[in-house]
Amino acid sequence: MNVSTYKSKTFILEIFAVLLAVLFLAPFYLVLTNSVKTLKEILLDAASFPQLFHWSNYSSVWKAIDFPQAFMNSLQITVLSVVFIVLFSSMAAYQIVRRPSKFNSFVFLLLVSAMIIPFQSLMLQLVRVTSLLELRGELYGIVACYLGFGMPLSVFLFHGFIKTVPLELEEAARVDGSNPYGVFFRIVFPLLMPIIVTVVILNTLWIWNDYLLPVLIIGGNKDLTTLPLAVTKFFGQYTKKWDLALAGLVMAITPILLFFLSLQRYIVEGVTAGSVKG
C-alpha cells in the first residue's frame, strides 16, 4: 500500500474523529460555561466564554431545590429499581432458558414485544392503574413502575447471555447437593457479572435522568422529588432562569457521569467477555 495514500486516509479519519468529538462535547461546553454566567450574559451570547465566573449560581440552586434531599431521592429510587430489575430479570431469563416450554416462550415473546410499545401510548392507562392501586406518590409505586418498564430489555439481555453458561457447571452443583436457588445464586449469577454490569449501567442512566415517569407517578409529593423534577422548578410559564437551571443540570449530571466513568473499565471487560463467550 502506498504510504502517502495510507497517511491521507489516516488524516481524513482523524479529522472526522476530531469533528465528531467536538460535536459531542459542544453541549457540555455550553452547559458548563453558561452555568457560571448571569442570565443577561446567557441571553446576549450563550456561546461566549464567561468573563467572570458566578459560582453563586450553584449555591443558589443548592438551597432552591434542596439538593441533598433531591439527590438522596434520586439515589434511593435508582438503587432500589436497579437492584430489583437485575434480580428479577436474571431469574426470569434463567427460568425461560433452562425450562423451555410453550408458556415460557410465550412470556418471553410478550416481554420482547413490550420493548416496541411507545411509553406515550401507555401514559393514560398507567395513571389510571397506579391511581387505582394507590401507587401514585409512593416510593414503592415508582420502583414498581421502573421494574415493569425495565424488565423487558433486561430479560432480553440476560436471556442471550445465560445461553453461554455451560450446563455442566450447574449439573456438578446439583450432584454436590445444591438446590435450584443455590445453583442459580452460587454458580450462575456470578458468571453473569459482565452482562449485569451492562444492565446496571443502562438502567441507571435511564432512571437517574428520567423525568416523565416520576412526574406521572410522584406528582406533587415533595418528599420524593428527584433531581430532574427539581431542576424544572426554574422553568415557569413566563420566565426561565437559565443561569440557575444550567447550574442545577451540572449538579444533577455530575454524579451519574462519575458513575459511568468509574465503570468504564468494566464495560470494556463485559463486552470482551461477551464476545469471547459468544
Beta strands, then each sheet from edge to edge (+ up, - down):
end
